[in-house]
Amino acid sequence: MSQILEKSRYSDEELDEFKALIDEKLIAAKDQLAFYLQQVADLADNPDAKIRGLDDGSGAAENEQLYELAVRQQKLIQHLENALIRVHNKTYGICRTTGKLISKERLKAVPHATLSMEAKKVQ
């Protein structure tokens, strides 16, 4: 009567591996955010962009696009920081809908995922 028990959480070693991946992604995300914010600042300080922007609206559109990218990047950073909290609490990788482990492949692709593919398809 050998029954295969399903793991309820990832091991500490696996969590350390995920933490390293998340840390790496977090550094890259923060660097990208800094780049976007610098681009916004550069556009704001560029007198040529202000004059050109009055003529064709391109300066404002570019500024808005950079701002949207920065906001999106801030959300990614928040998701990654939340994932680190889940690693610390040893709840990382557990689907918030099914309670089952999210596949390692999914977590490597989307380290801040909180839903398994099974649960994601249902949404």
C-alpha positions in Angstrom: 0.0 0.0 0.0 2.5 2.6 -1.2 0.9 5.9 -1.6 2.7 8.8 -3.2 2.5 11.8 -0.9 2.2 15.1 -2.7 4.7 17.7 -1.4 3.0 20.5 0.5 5.9 23.0 0.1 9.3 23.4 -1.5 12.3 22.4 0.5 14.6 25.0 2.1 17.2 24.3 -0.5 14.7 24.8 -3.3 13.4 28.0 -1.6 17.1 29.2 -1.5 17.3 28.6 -5.3 14.1 30.6 -5.9 15.3 33.4 -3.6 18.5 33.7 -5.6 16.4 33.9 -8.8 14.0 36.5 -7.4 16.9 38.6 -6.0 18.5 38.6 -9.5 15.2 39.6 -11.1 14.7 42.3 -8.5 18.0 43.9 -9.2 17.3 43.9 -12.9 13.8 45.3 -12.4 15.2 48.1 -10.1 17.9 49.0 -12.7 15.2 49.1 -15.4 13.0 51.4 -13.3 15.9 53.7 -12.6 16.5 53.9 -16.4 12.9 54.8 -17.1 12.8 57.4 -14.4 16.1 58.9 -15.7 14.6 59.1 -19.2 11.5 60.9 -17.8 13.8 63.3 -16.0 15.9 63.9 -19.1 12.8 64.6 -21.1 11.5 67.1 -18.5 14.9 68.9 -18.5 15.3 69.0 -22.3 14.2 72.4 -23.6 14.1 71.1 -27.2 11.6 68.4 -26.2 9.3 71.0 -24.7 9.3 73.2 -27.8 9.0 70.2 -30.2 6.2 68.8 -27.9 4.1 71.9 -28.4 4.3 71.4 -32.2 3.5 67.7 -32.5 2.7 66.2 -29.1 5.4 63.6 -29.4 7.2 64.8 -26.2 4.1 64.3 -24.1 3.3 61.0 -25.7 6.9 59.7 -25.1 6.8 61.0 -21.5 3.5 59.3 -20.9 4.8 56.0 -22.4 7.9 56.1 -20.2 5.8 56.9 -17.1 3.5 53.9 -17.9 6.6 51.7 -18.2 7.9 53.0 -14.9 4.6 52.2 -13.2 4.5 48.7 -14.6 8.1 48.2 -13.4 7.2 49.4 -9.9 4.3 46.8 -9.9 6.8 44.1 -10.9 9.2 45.1 -8.1 6.3 44.9 -5.6 5.3 41.5 -6.8 8.9 40.3 -6.6 9.3 41.7 -3.1 6.1 39.9 -2.1 7.5 36.7 -3.5 10.6 37.2 -1.2 8.2 37.5 1.8 6.6 34.2 0.7 10.0 32.6 0.4 10.8 33.8 3.9 7.5 32.5 5.3 8.0 29.2 3.4 4.7 29.6 1.5 6.4 30.4 -1.8 5.2 28.4 -4.8 1.9 27.3 -3.3 -1.1 28.2 -5.5 -3.4 30.6 -3.7 -6.4 28.9 -5.3 -5.7 25.2 -5.3 -3.2 25.0 -2.5 -1.0 22.8 -4.6 2.6 23.5 -5.6 3.1 25.6 -8.6 5.5 23.9 -11.1 9.1 24.8 -10.9 9.1 25.6 -14.6 6.4 28.2 -14.1 8.1 29.7 -11.1 11.4 30.0 -13.0 9.6 31.8 -15.9 7.4 33.9 -13.6 9.0 33.9 -10.2 6.2 36.1 -8.6 3.4 33.7 -9.8 0.8 32.9 -7.1 -1.4 30.7 -9.3 -0.7 27.3 -10.9 -1.4 27.0 -14.6 -4.5 24.9 -13.6 -5.9 27.8 -11.6 -4.8 30.4 -14.1 -6.8 28.7 -16.9 -9.9 28.7 -14.8 -9.7 32.5 -14.2 
